[in-house]
Each structure stands twice: as structure tokens, then as C-alpha cells.
Amino acid sequence: PVYNVEKYIRKCIESVLNQTFQDFELILVDDGTKDKSGEICDAYAQKDPRIKVIHQENKGLSGARNTGLKKAEGEFLAFIDSDDFILNTYLQTLYECAVLYEADAAVCSYQYVWMKAEQKPGTGESCPYVSKTSKRKREMEKALQVYTGREAAEKIVRYNERRMTVAWGKLYRKNLKQMLFFPEGKTHEDEFVIYRALYRAQRVVVSDRRLYCYLQREESIMNSRFSRKRLDKLEALREAAAFFEDENDKALAAYAFKRYLLNIQISWYRVHKYMGEEKELLQKLRDQWKNVYAERKKEILSCSGFSDR
């Protein structure tokens, strides 16, 4: 997804082109950008046939990702935000993890990159391609874990593990493709989607290598001032709890409701701090917490190991 990132898009694209794994298509979705980002994308596409550029009216991050998903033809899928970049072994490491362990999804760790201390795109440890051998598996096992899809989803709803929650930093087999479409017009869009996709996976491999570089900049969506739109996360967390209830997974439903309640508390604090005049909203959040806790108190306490304090 590309939107007003002319300062960063070259670095992102170059980091993909510099991958040790070269069998990919790179889909750049110009989401109605108002700067020169779209022109930069077109220039790269003229030089490399693996790059496809799609220009569309602004639909937001989710709409851009969904457009790219519809056009993607690969056996595996990966998302990269256009102000971030990846180390040069990113695709190869995730691909090897997925193939060697016959996983539906492969996950890596990430590192924060601050605007005044950015690395050159594509730099990183060397990772020559190897075949499926027991020796290679033993080497990789030193830095990874293998989970069932349910265990991977639990990392989100029970442990709030960031690298599992976000769309980027992962390689997905195309059998999960239909699970990866995002709700348009929402912030925290990953919270609506990724737990479902991982839950449906047969196996998920997680590498500790920090191969994804997550740029921190003031004007980005997640670093912007708190607003009502940020409360979309509560909707996503409530949906997650309902999802696990429908799956009759009582333990994960309890953890999901606990996570939902904690985020209501966090949202109440942030509304109080940044939008203190919103008295009705503050009361609504307070009532929401009380009602959910009253309804789910027994399950949350019994499944989560908490005392009633």
C-alpha cells in the first residue's frame, strides 16, 4: 500500500529488490497518493518486470491491501508497509521456514527503526539457500518455534504478542488468502483479521530473527493523536471474543474477553487524557466495561487464573 510516502518508498522497494530470494512479484498499490510516490513506483516498474503498479482512488490502508491481494498470483503472500523495509534475508528465511516445516504461515521478529538512525535497505545476515535437510532443520530450530494455528492465535489473545498480531512480518500460504481481506475504513485493521488467519493454519513457524524494520515517524497513522477512530480496536477485540465463542473454544474466548476489557480500560484513560470533554463517551466506556465484566466474570476468572479483586 502506497500513500504519500515519497521520502520512504524507494528504500522500501530497494529492500525487496535486494532480497537473496528473487522469485517474487512486487505489487505496489498507489492509493490515491498526493505526492510523487505513484511516479516513483511507475519508474521502478519500467525497470523490473516483477513489479506491478496499481493506481486507484484512495481507499485507505485496508482497501489498498485488498486490491493487492486480489491481484496476487504467488504461492505465498507477504505484506510490507511502504515506509518500512526488510533485511535481505527476509523472504528467504520465511520461505525456508514455511517449506521445511510445511507451515501455512511463517513469522519473524522485527526491530524499531527511528528516523535519525535508519539502516541501509537490504542489509542483514547472509542466508544462502539450502535444501530440506535434517542439518538445516537443526540449525533453524535454534532460533524458531513451531506452533499449531491455535497456539499461534493464543499468542495474540492471551499474550498480546505484537509480532503475531500485525499483518506484516509474515509469509502466508495462499490457502489462507481468503482469510486475509481487511475491513475498509477501520484503524487497527490487523486486529480484525490476523488472529482468524493464524487460527485456521495447520502450523505456524516463528523465527526470532529481527528481519522486518518498522519505521517510527510522527506523521504515521499509529503515531497520530488519539481520536475516536482509535476505538475501532475495541470493535475488533469484541469480534475476536465472539469468534472464539462461535468456535466453542472457551479458553481462548475467555482470554479474548479479558483482552477486550483491558483495552476498554486503556481507551477510557486515553479518552480522559486527550478528549476529556467527551463525557458521554467516557460513561459509555465505563458502562461497557461493567456490563461485559458482569456477563463474563465467571469464565474470565476460571480460565485465566485471576482472583476476583
Phi and psi in degrees as GROMACS dihedral restraints (atoms count N, CA, C in turn):
[ dihedral_restraints ]
;  ai    aj    ak    al  type     phi  dphi    fc
    3     4     5     6     1  -124.3    20    10
    4     5     6     7     1   120.9    20    10
    6     7     8     9     1  -151.9    20    10
    7     8     9    10     1   111.9    20    10
    9    10    11    12     1    50.4    20    10
   10    11    12    13     1    52.9    20    10
   12    13    14    15     1  -128.5    20    10
   13    14    15    16     1    37.0    20    10
   15    16    17    18     1   -60.2    20    10
   16    17    18    19     1   -24.0    20    10
   18    19    20    21     1   -75.0    20    10
   19    20    21    22     1   -20.2    20    10
   21    22    23    24     1  -120.9    20    10
   22    23    24    25     1   -21.2    20    10
   24    25    26    27     1   -64.4    20    10
   25    26    27    28     1   -34.5    20    10
   27    28    29    30     1   -61.5    20    10
   28    29    30    31     1   -44.6    20    10
   30    31    32    33     1   -61.6    20    10
   31    32    33    34     1   -41.1    20    10
   33    34    35    36     1   -63.3    20    10
   34    35    36    37     1   -49.7    20    10
   36    37    38    39     1   -63.1    20    10
   37    38    39    40     1   -45.1    20    10
   39    40    41    42     1   -59.7    20    10
   40    41    42    43     1   -36.3    20    10
   42    43    44    45     1   -66.3    20    10
   43    44    45    46     1   -29.5    20    10
   45    46    47    48     1   -75.6    20    10
   46    47    48    49     1   -44.6    20    10
   48    49    50    51     1   -64.4    20    10
   49    50    51    52     1   -25.5    20    10
   51    52    53    54     1   -89.0    20    10
   52    53    54    55     1    11.4    20    10
   54    55    56    57     1   -66.6    20    10
   55    56    57    58     1   145.3    20    10
   57    58    59    60     1   -68.4    20    10
   58    59    60    61     1   -26.8    20    10
   60    61    62    63     1   -94.5    20    10
   61    62    63    64     1   117.6    20    10
   63    64    65    66     1  -109.2    20    10
   64    65    66    67     1    -1.5    20    10
   66    67    68    69     1   -90.9    20    10
   67    68    69    70     1    80.2    20    10
   69    70    71    72     1  -145.3    20    10
   70    71    72    73     1   163.4    20    10
   72    73    74    75     1  -114.7    20    10
   73    74    75    76     1   141.0    20    10
   75    76    77    78     1  -114.4    20    10
   76    77    78    79     1   112.9    20    10
   78    79    80    81     1  -103.1    20    10
   79    80    81    82     1   119.1    20    10
   81    82    83    84     1  -109.2    20    10
   82    83    84    85     1   118.4    20    10
   84    85    86    87     1  -104.6    20    10
   85    86    87    88     1   105.4    20    10
   87    88    89    90     1   -76.9    20    10
   88    89    90    91     1   104.5    20    10
   90    91    92    93     1   -91.7    20    10
   91    92    93    94     1    59.2    20    10
   93    94    95    96     1    65.7    20    10
   94    95    96    97     1    36.3    20    10
   96    97    98    99     1   -61.9    20    10
   97    98    99   100     1   147.9    20    10
   99   100   101   102     1  -103.7    20    10
  100   101   102   103     1    -3.4    20    10
  102   103   104   105     1  -108.1    20    10
  103   104   105   106     1  -153.4    20    10
  105   106   107   108     1   -93.2    20    10
  106   107   108   109     1    12.7    20    10
  108   109   110   111     1   -57.4    20    10
  109   110   111   112     1   -43.8    20    10
  111   112   113   114     1   -62.2    20    10
  112   113   114   115     1   -39.3    20    10
  114   115   116   117     1   -65.9    20    10
  115   116   117   118     1   -39.2    20    10
  117   118   119   120     1   -63.2    20    10
  118   119   120   121     1   -42.4    20    10
  120   121   122   123     1   -61.5    20    10
  121   122   123   124     1   -44.9    20    10
  123   124   125   126     1   -61.1    20    10
  124   125   126   127     1   -38.3    20    10
  126   127   128   129     1   -63.7    20    10
  127   128   129   130     1   -40.3    20    10
  129   130   131   132     1   -67.9    20    10
  130   131   132   133     1   -38.3    20    10
  132   133   134   135     1   -63.9    20    10
  133   134   135   136     1   -31.9    20    10
  135   136   137   138     1   -68.9    20    10
  136   137   138   139     1   -23.5    20    10
  138   139   140   141     1   -94.5    20    10
  139   140   141   142     1   -21.9    20    10
  141   142   143   144     1  -138.6    20    10
  142   143   144   145     1   115.7    20    10
  144   145   146   147     1   -67.5    20    10
  145   146   147   148     1   -13.7    20    10
  147   148   149   150     1   -76.1    20    10
  148   149   150   151     1   -12.2    20    10
  150   151   152   153     1   -96.1    20    10
  151   152   153   154     1   127.9    20    10
  153   154   155   156     1  -117.7    20    10
  154   155   156   157     1   133.0    20    10
  156   157   158   159     1  -115.2    20    10
  157   158   159   160     1   131.3    20    10
  159   160   161   162     1  -119.3    20    10
  160   161   162   163     1   126.1    20    10
  162   163   164   165     1  -104.3    20    10
  163   164   165   166     1   129.5    20    10
  165   166   167   168     1  -144.8    20    10
  166   167   168   169     1   163.6    20    10
  168   169   170   171     1   -66.8    20    10
  169   170   171   172     1   155.0    20    10
  171   172   173   174     1   -61.7    20    10
  172   173   174   175     1   123.1    20    10
  174   175   176   177     1  -123.2    20    10
  175   176   177   178     1    -0.2    20    10
  177   178   179   180     1    86.9    20    10
  178   179   180   181     1   172.8    20    10
  180   181   182   183     1   -56.4    20    10
  181   182   183   184     1   -46.6    20    10
  183   184   185   186     1   -63.0    20    10
  184   185   186   187     1   -44.2    20    10
  186   187   188   189     1   -62.5    20    10
  187   188   189   190     1   -37.5    20    10
  189   190   191   192     1   -68.3    20    10
  190   191   192   193     1   -43.8    20    10
  192   193   194   195     1   -60.8    20    10
  193   194   195   196     1   -42.8    20    10
  195   196   197   198     1   -63.8    20    10
  196   197   198   199     1   -38.8    20    10
  198   199   200   201     1   -61.4    20    10
  199   200   201   202     1   -44.8    20    10
  201   202   203   204     1   -62.7    20    10
  202   203   204   205     1   -40.2    20    10
  204   205   206   207     1   -60.0    20    10
  205   206   207   208     1   -41.9    20    10
  207   208   209   210     1   -63.3    20    10
  208   209   210   211     1   -31.2    20    10
  210   211   212   213     1   -90.8    20    10
  211   212   213   214     1   -15.3    20    10
  213   214   215   216     1   -66.5    20    10
  214   215   216   217     1   136.1    20    10
  216   217   218   219     1  -117.1    20    10
  217   218   219   220     1    -3.5    20    10
  219   220   221   222     1   -73.7    20    10
  220   221   222   223     1   164.1    20    10
  222   223   224   225     1   -73.5    20    10
  223   224   225   226     1   -21.9    20    10
  225   226   227   228     1  -131.0    20    10
  226   227   228   229     1   157.7    20    10
  228   229   230   231     1  -128.7    20    10
  229   230   231   232     1   144.4    20    10
  231   232   233   234     1  -144.7    20    10
  232   233   234   235     1   145.2    20    10
  234   235   236   237     1  -110.1    20    10
  235   236   237   238     1   138.2    20    10
  237   238   239   240     1  -134.7    20    10
  238   239   240   241     1   128.2    20    10
  240   241   242   243     1   -75.5    20    10
  241   242   243   244     1   144.7    20    10
  243   244   245   246     1   -75.7    20    10
  244   245   246   247     1    -7.2    20    10
  246   247   248   249     1  -102.1    20    10
  247   248   249   250     1     1.2    20    10
  249   250   251   252     1   -99.7    20    10
  250   251   252   253     1   178.6    20    10
  252   253   254   255     1  -153.7    20    10
  253   254   255   256     1   169.5    20    10
  255   256   257   258     1  -126.0    20    10
  256   257   258   259     1   149.4    20    10
  258   259   260   261     1   -73.1    20    10
  259   260   261   262     1   159.9    20    10
  261   262   263   264     1   -70.3    20    10
  262   263   264   265     1   -11.3    20    10
  264   265   266   267     1  -102.5    20    10
  265   266   267   268     1     9.8    20    10
  267   268   269   270     1   -56.0    20    10
  268   269   270   271     1   -60.3    20    10
  270   271   272   273     1   -63.9    20    10
  271   272   273   274     1   -41.6    20    10
  273   274   275   276     1   -65.9    20    10
  274   275   276   277     1   -43.1    20    10
  276   277   278   279     1   -63.4    20    10
  277   278   279   280     1   -46.4    20    10
  279   280   281   282     1   -67.7    20    10
  280   281   282   283     1   -38.1    20    10
  282   283   284   285     1   -63.9    20    10
  283   284   285   286     1   -46.3    20    10
  285   286   287   288     1   -61.2    20    10
  286   287   288   289     1   -41.7    20    10
  288   289   290   291     1   -59.3    20    10
  289   290   291   292     1   -46.8    20    10
  291   292   293   294     1   -64.3    20    10
  292   293   294   295     1   -42.3    20    10
  294   295   296   297     1   -74.4    20    10
  295   296   297   298     1   -47.4    20    10
  297   298   299   300     1   -62.9    20    10
  298   299   300   301     1   -33.3    20    10
  300   301   302   303     1  -109.4    20    10
  301   302   303   304     1    11.2    20    10
  303   304   305   306     1    47.7    20    10
  304   305   306   307     1    48.5    20    10
  306   307   308   309     1   -95.6    20    10
  307   308   309   310     1   150.5    20    10
  309   310   311   312     1   -83.4    20    10
  310   311   312   313     1   -18.6    20    10
  312   313   314   315     1  -148.3    20    10
  313   314   315   316     1   142.9    20    10
  315   316   317   318     1  -125.0    20    10
  316   317   318   319     1   138.4    20    10
  318   319   320   321     1  -127.4    20    10
  319   320   321   322     1   142.6    20    10
  321   322   323   324     1  -122.2    20    10
  322   323   324   325     1   168.9    20    10
  324   325   326   327     1   -84.4    20    10
  325   326   327   328     1   174.9    20    10
  327   328   329   330     1  -136.6    20    10
  328   329   330   331     1   166.9    20    10
  330   331   332   333     1  -132.1    20    10
  331   332   333   334     1   142.0    20    10
  333   334   335   336     1   -75.5    20    10
  334   335   336   337     1   138.8    20    10
  336   337   338   339     1  -125.3    20    10
  337   338   339   340     1   120.7    20    10
  339   340   341   342     1   -91.7    20    10
  340   341   342   343     1   149.9    20    10
  342   343   344   345     1   -56.2    20    10
  343   344   345   346     1   -28.7    20    10
  345   346   347   348     1   -93.7    20    10
  346   347   348   349     1     2.5    20    10
  348   349   350   351     1  -140.4    20    10
  349   350   351   352     1    45.5    20    10
  351   352   353   354     1   -78.0    20    10
  352   353   354   355     1   146.4    20    10
  354   355   356   357     1   -86.8    20    10
  355   356   357   358     1   163.2    20    10
  357   358   359   360     1   -71.4    20    10
  358   359   360   361     1   140.6    20    10
  360   361   362   363     1   -64.2    20    10
  361   362   363   364     1   142.4    20    10
  363   364   365   366     1    84.2    20    10
  364   365   366   367     1    -1.2    20    10
  366   367   368   369     1   -80.7    20    10
  367   368   369   370     1   150.2    20    10
  369   370   371   372     1   160.3    20    10
  370   371   372   373     1  -178.9    20    10
  372   373   374   375     1   -66.5    20    10
  373   374   375   376     1   149.8    20    10
  375   376   377   378     1   -77.7    20    10
  376   377   378   379     1   146.7    20    10
  378   379   380   381     1  -149.4    20    10
  379   380   381   382     1    75.6    20    10
  381   382   383   384     1   -60.7    20    10
  382   383   384   385     1   144.9    20    10
  384   385   386   387     1   -67.1    20    10
  385   386   387   388     1   136.8    20    10
  387   388   389   390     1  -134.2    20    10
  388   389   390   391     1   163.4    20    10
  390   391   392   393     1   -86.5    20    10
  391   392   393   394     1   178.2    20    10
  393   394   395   396     1   -76.6    20    10
  394   395   396   397     1    96.0    20    10
  396   397   398   399     1  -127.0    20    10
  397   398   399   400     1   155.0    20    10
  399   400   401   402     1   -64.7    20    10
  400   401   402   403     1   -32.7    20    10
  402   403   404   405     1   -62.6    20    10
  403   404   405   406     1   -45.7    20    10
  405   406   407   408     1   -62.5    20    10
  406   407   408   409     1   -39.6    20    10
  408   409   410   411     1   -61.5    20    10
  409   410   411   412     1   -42.3    20    10
  411   412   413   414     1   -63.8    20    10
  412   413   414   415     1   -37.8    20    10
  414   415   416   417     1   -65.3    20    10
  415   416   417   418     1   -43.3    20    10
  417   418   419   420     1   -72.3    20    10
  418   419   420   421     1   -31.0    20    10
  420   421   422   423     1   -63.2    20    10
  421   422   423   424     1   -18.7    20    10
  423   424   425   426     1   -67.9    20    10
  424   425   426   427     1   -21.3    20    10
  426   427   428   429     1  -129.0    20    10
  427   428   429   430     1    20.8    20    10
  429   430   431   432     1  -148.1    20    10
  430   431   432   433     1   165.2    20    10
  432   433   434   435     1  -129.4    20    10
  433   434   435   436     1   149.1    20    10
  435   436   437   438     1  -116.0    20    10
  436   437   438   439     1   126.1    20    10
  438   439   440   441     1  -124.2    20    10
  439   440   441   442     1   158.3    20    10
  441   442   443   444     1   -75.6    20    10
  442   443   444   445     1   166.5    20    10
  444   445   446   447     1   -60.8    20    10
  445   446   447   448     1   -38.8    20    10
  447   448   449   450     1   -64.0    20    10
  448   449   450   451     1   -42.6    20    10
  450   451   452   453     1   -62.5    20    10
  451   452   453   454     1   -36.9    20    10
  453   454   455   456     1   -66.3    20    10
  454   455   456   457     1   -42.3    20    10
  456   457   458   459     1   -64.4    20    10
  457   458   459   460     1   -34.2    20    10
  459   460   461   462     1   -63.2    20    10
  460   461   462   463     1   -32.5    20    10
  462   463   464   465     1   -59.8    20    10
  463   464   465   466     1   -27.9    20    10
  465   466   467   468     1   -82.0    20    10
  466   467   468   469     1   -57.2    20    10
  468   469   470   471     1   -78.7    20    10
  469   470   471   472     1   -24.8    20    10
  471   472   473   474     1   -96.5    20    10
  472   473   474   475     1   -41.6    20    10
  474   475   476   477     1  -107.9    20    10
  475   476   477   478     1    -5.3    20    10
  477   478   479   480     1    53.7    20    10
  478   479   480   481     1    42.8    20    10
  480   481   482   483     1   -78.4    20    10
  481   482   483   484     1   115.1    20    10
  483   484   485   486     1   -60.2    20    10
  484   485   486   487     1   -43.8    20    10
  486   487   488   489     1   -64.2    20    10
  487   488   489   490     1   -23.2    20    10
  489   490   491   492     1   -83.8    20    10
  490   491   492   493     1   -28.4    20    10
  492   493   494   495     1   -77.1    20    10
  493   494   495   496     1   -37.7    20    10
  495   496   497   498     1   -78.5    20    10
  496   497   498   499     1   158.1    20    10
  498   499   500   501     1   -74.1    20    10
  499   500   501   502     1   -37.3    20    10
  501   502   503   504     1   -77.7    20    10
  502   503   504   505     1   171.0    20    10
  504   505   506   507     1    77.2    20    10
  505   506   507   508     1    20.5    20    10
  507   508   509   510     1  -141.9    20    10
  508   509   510   511     1   156.6    20    10
  510   511   512   513     1  -123.5    20    10
  511   512   513   514     1   126.3    20    10
  513   514   515   516     1  -115.0    20    10
  514   515   516   517     1   137.2    20    10
  516   517   518   519     1   -69.4    20    10
  517   518   519   520     1   152.2    20    10
  519   520   521   522     1   -67.7    20    10
  520   521   522   523     1   -14.5    20    10
  522   523   524   525     1   -66.9    20    10
  523   524   525   526     1   -15.5    20    10
  525   526   527   528     1   -94.5    20    10
  526   527   528   529     1     0.9    20    10
  528   529   530   531     1   -54.2    20    10
  529   530   531   532     1   -46.2    20    10
  531   532   533   534     1   -66.0    20    10
  532   533   534   535     1   -17.1    20    10
  534   535   536   537     1   -85.2    20    10
  535   536   537   538     1    -5.7    20    10
  537   538   539   540     1  -105.5    20    10
  538   539   540   541     1     7.9    20    10
  540   541   542   543     1   -78.8    20    10
  541   542   543   544     1   138.3    20    10
  543   544   545   546     1  -104.0    20    10
  544   545   546   547     1   146.8    20    10
  546   547   548   549     1   -71.2    20    10
  547   548   549   550     1   125.5    20    10
  549   550   551   552     1   -79.5    20    10
  550   551   552   553     1   145.7    20    10
  552   553   554   555     1    85.1    20    10
  553   554   555   556     1     7.2    20    10
  555   556   557   558     1  -110.5    20    10
  556   557   558   559     1   146.1    20    10
  558   559   560   561     1   -90.3    20    10
  559   560   561   562     1   169.4    20    10
  561   562   563   564     1    53.5    20    10
  562   563   564   565     1    37.5    20    10
  564   565   566   567     1   -59.4    20    10
  565   566   567   568     1   -30.5    20    10
  567   568   569   570     1   -62.1    20    10
  568   569   570   571     1   -32.9    20    10
  570   571   572   573     1   -66.6    20    10
  571   572   573   574     1   -19.9    20    10
  573   574   575   576     1   -82.0    20    10
  574   575   576   577     1   -17.9    20    10
  576   577   578   579     1  -123.4    20    10
  577   578   579   580     1   -50.0    20    10
  579   580   581   582     1   -65.1    20    10
  580   581   582   583     1   -38.4    20    10
  582   583   584   585     1   -60.3    20    10
  583   584   585   586     1   -35.1    20    10
  585   586   587   588     1   -67.0    20    10
  586   587   588   589     1   -45.4    20    10
  588   589   590   591     1   -62.6    20    10
  589   590   591   592     1   -45.8    20    10
  591   592   593   594     1   -66.1    20    10
  592   593   594   595     1   -38.3    20    10
  594   595   596   597     1   -61.0    20    10
  595   596   597   598     1   -33.2    20    10
  597   598   599   600     1   -81.4    20    10
  598   599   600   601     1   -12.4    20    10
  600   601   602   603     1   -72.6    20    10
  601   602   603   604     1   145.4    20    10
  603   604   605   606     1   -74.7    20    10
  604   605   606   607     1   -38.4    20    10
  606   607   608   609     1  -149.7    20    10
  607   608   609   610     1   142.1    20    10
  609   610   611   612     1  -131.3    20    10
  610   611   612   613     1   127.9    20    10
  612   613   614   615     1  -106.5    20    10
  613   614   615   616     1   133.2    20    10
  615   616   617   618     1  -122.0    20    10
  616   617   618   619     1   120.4    20    10
  618   619   620   621     1   -97.7    20    10
  619   620   621   622     1   143.1    20    10
  621   622   623   624     1   -82.3    20    10
  622   623   624   625     1    -6.2    20    10
  624   625   626   627     1   -68.3    20    10
  625   626   627   628     1   131.2    20    10
  627   628   629   630     1   -89.8    20    10
  628   629   630   631     1    82.4    20    10
  630   631   632   633     1  -100.3    20    10
  631   632   633   634     1   -12.2    20    10
  633   634   635   636     1  -105.0    20    10
  634   635   636   637     1   131.1    20    10
  636   637   638   639     1  -106.6    20    10
  637   638   639   640     1   111.8    20    10
  639   640   641   642     1   -98.9    20    10
  640   641   642   643     1   103.5    20    10
  642   643   644   645     1   -73.6    20    10
  643   644   645   646     1   134.0    20    10
  645   646   647   648     1  -105.1    20    10
  646   647   648   649     1   117.3    20    10
  648   649   650   651     1  -141.3    20    10
  649   650   651   652     1   147.6    20    10
  651   652   653   654     1   -62.7    20    10
  652   653   654   655     1   -34.9    20    10
  654   655   656   657     1   -86.7    20    10
  655   656   657   658     1     0.9    20    10
  657   658   659   660     1   -70.0    20    10
  658   659   660   661     1   163.0    20    10
  660   661   662   663     1   -58.2    20    10
  661   662   663   664     1   -49.0    20    10
  663   664   665   666     1   -76.5    20    10
  664   665   666   667     1   -14.0    20    10
  666   667   668   669     1   -99.8    20    10
  667   668   669   670     1     5.4    20    10
  669   670   671   672     1   -78.5    20    10
  670   671   672   673     1   165.7    20    10
  672   673   674   675     1   -60.0    20    10
  673   674   675   676     1   146.5    20    10
  675   676   677   678     1   -62.9    20    10
  676   677   678   679     1   137.4    20    10
  678   679   680   681     1  -147.7    20    10
  679   680   681   682     1   175.2    20    10
  681   682   683   684     1   -57.6    20    10
  682   683   684   685     1   -32.8    20    10
  684   685   686   687     1   -59.4    20    10
  685   686   687   688     1   -29.5    20    10
  687   688   689   690     1   -67.1    20    10
  688   689   690   691     1   -16.4    20    10
  690   691   692   693     1   -75.1    20    10
  691   692   693   694     1    -5.3    20    10
  693   694   695   696     1   -55.9    20    10
  694   695   696   697     1   -28.9    20    10
  696   697   698   699     1   -59.7    20    10
  697   698   699   700     1   -36.5    20    10
  699   700   701   702     1   -63.1    20    10
  700   701   702   703     1   -39.6    20    10
  702   703   704   705     1   -61.5    20    10
  703   704   705   706     1   -42.9    20    10
  705   706   707   708     1   -63.9    20    10
  706   707   708   709     1   -42.6    20    10
  708   709   710   711     1   -68.8    20    10
  709   710   711   712     1   -34.8    20    10
  711   712   713   714     1   -67.1    20    10
  712   713   714   715     1   -39.5    20    10
  714   715   716   717     1   -62.7    20    10
  715   716   717   718     1   -39.2    20    10
  717   718   719   720     1   -61.8    20    10
  718   719   720   721     1   -43.9    20    10
  720   721   722   723     1   -62.0    20    10
  721   722   723   724     1   -42.2    20    10
  723   724   725   726     1   -65.7    20    10
  724   725   726   727     1   -36.8    20    10
  726   727   728   729     1   -59.5    20    10
  727   728   729   730     1   -49.3    20    10
  729   730   731   732     1   -69.7    20    10
  730   731   732   733     1   -29.6    20    10
  732   733   734   735     1   -63.9    20    10
  733   734   735   736     1   -45.0    20    10
  735   736   737   738     1   -62.9    20    10
  736   737   738   739     1   -30.4    20    10
  738   739   740   741     1   -80.6    20    10
  739   740   741   742     1    -1.8    20    10
  741   742   743   744     1    58.9    20    10
  742   743   744   745     1    32.1    20    10
  744   745   746   747     1   -99.2    20    10
  745   746   747   748     1    86.6    20    10
  747   748   749   750     1   -64.4    20    10
  748   749   750   751     1   -37.8    20    10
  750   751   752   753     1   -65.9    20    10
  751   752   753   754     1   -48.9    20    10
  753   754   755   756     1   -68.8    20    10
  754   755   756   757     1   -31.3    20    10
  756   757   758   759     1   -63.0    20    10
  757   758   759   760     1   -41.5    20    10
  759   760   761   762     1   -63.9    20    10
  760   761   762   763     1   -44.9    20    10
  762   763   764   765     1   -63.0    20    10
  763   764   765   766     1   -38.2    20    10
  765   766   767   768     1   -66.7    20    10
  766   767   768   769     1   -39.4    20    10
  768   769   770   771     1   -67.6    20    10
  769   770   771   772     1   -38.0    20    10
  771   772   773   774     1   -61.2    20    10
  772   773   774   775     1   -44.9    20    10
  774   775   776   777     1   -62.6    20    10
  775   776   777   778     1   -39.8    20    10
  777   778   779   780     1   -60.7    20    10
  778   779   780   781     1   -46.6    20    10
  780   781   782   783     1   -62.9    20    10
  781   782   783   784     1   -43.1    20    10
  783   784   785   786     1   -61.1    20    10
  784   785   786   787     1   -38.3    20    10
  786   787   788   789     1   -75.6    20    10
  787   788   789   790     1   -25.2    20    10
  789   790   791   792     1   -64.1    20    10
  790   791   792   793     1   -42.9    20    10
  792   793   794   795     1   -61.0    20    10
  793   794   795   796     1   -45.3    20    10
  795   796   797   798     1   -62.3    20    10
  796   797   798   799     1   -42.3    20    10
  798   799   800   801     1   -64.9    20    10
  799   800   801   802     1   -40.6    20    10
  801   802   803   804     1   -58.8    20    10
  802   803   804   805     1   -44.5    20    10
  804   805   806   807     1   -61.8    20    10
  805   806   807   808     1   -44.1    20    10
  807   808   809   810     1   -69.8    20    10
  808   809   810   811     1   -37.9    20    10
  810   811   812   813     1   -64.0    20    10
  811   812   813   814     1   -43.0    20    10
  813   814   815   816     1   -60.3    20    10
  814   815   816   817     1   -39.9    20    10
  816   817   818   819     1   -76.6    20    10
  817   818   819   820     1   -44.8    20    10
  819   820   821   822     1  -103.0    20    10
  820   821   822   823     1   -18.3    20    10
  822   823   824   825     1  -136.5    20    10
  823   824   825   826     1    46.9    20    10
  825   826   827   828     1   -56.5    20    10
  826   827   828   829     1   -23.0    20    10
  828   829   830   831     1   -74.2    20    10
  829   830   831   832     1   -12.4    20    10
  831   832   833   834     1   -82.6    20    10
  832   833   834   835     1    69.1    20    10
  834   835   836   837     1   -64.6    20    10
  835   836   837   838     1   -40.0    20    10
  837   838   839   840     1   -64.9    20    10
  838   839   840   841     1   -39.4    20    10
  840   841   842   843     1   -66.3    20    10
  841   842   843   844     1   -41.1    20    10
  843   844   845   846     1   -60.1    20    10
  844   845   846   847     1   -43.5    20    10
  846   847   848   849     1   -67.4    20    10
  847   848   849   850     1   -38.1    20    10
  849   850   851   852     1   -61.4    20    10
  850   851   852   853     1   -43.8    20    10
  852   853   854   855     1   -65.3    20    10
  853   854   855   856     1   -40.3    20    10
  855   856   857   858     1   -61.5    20    10
  856   857   858   859     1   -46.1    20    10
  858   859   860   861     1   -65.2    20    10
  859   860   861   862     1   -39.0    20    10
  861   862   863   864     1   -59.3    20    10
  862   863   864   865     1   -46.7    20    10
  864   865   866   867     1   -61.3    20    10
  865   866   867   868     1   -48.2    20    10
  867   868   869   870     1   -60.7    20    10
  868   869   870   871     1   -43.4    20    10
  870   871   872   873     1   -65.8    20    10
  871   872   873   874     1   -46.4    20    10
  873   874   875   876     1   -65.6    20    10
  874   875   876   877     1   -41.7    20    10
  876   877   878   879     1   -63.1    20    10
  877   878   879   880     1   -41.7    20    10
  879   880   881   882     1   -63.1    20    10
  880   881   882   883     1   -38.1    20    10
  882   883   884   885     1   -74.8    20    10
  883   884   885   886     1   -33.9    20    10
  885   886   887   888     1  -114.4    20    10
  886   887   888   889     1     7.8    20    10
  888   889   890   891     1   -53.5    20    10
  889   890   891   892     1   -47.4    20    10
  891   892   893   894     1   -62.1    20    10
  892   893   894   895     1   -48.1    20    10
  894   895   896   897     1   -65.2    20    10
  895   896   897   898     1   -42.8    20    10
  897   898   899   900     1   -64.3    20    10
  898   899   900   901     1   -43.6    20    10
  900   901   902   903     1   -68.9    20    10
  901   902   903   904     1   -39.7    20    10
  903   904   905   906     1   -74.9    20    10
  904   905   906   907     1   -37.0    20    10
  906   907   908   909     1   -89.0    20    10
  907   908   909   910     1   -21.7    20    10
  909   910   911   912     1  -103.2    20    10
  910   911   912   913     1    -5.9    20    10
  912   913   914   915     1    73.7    20    10
  913   914   915   916     1    27.5    20    10
  915   916   917   918     1  -102.1    20    10
  916   917   918   919     1   150.3    20    10
  918   919   920   921     1   -90.2    20    10
  919   920   921   922     1   158.1    20    10
  921   922   923   924     1   -86.0    20    10
  922   923   924   925     1    95.4    20    10
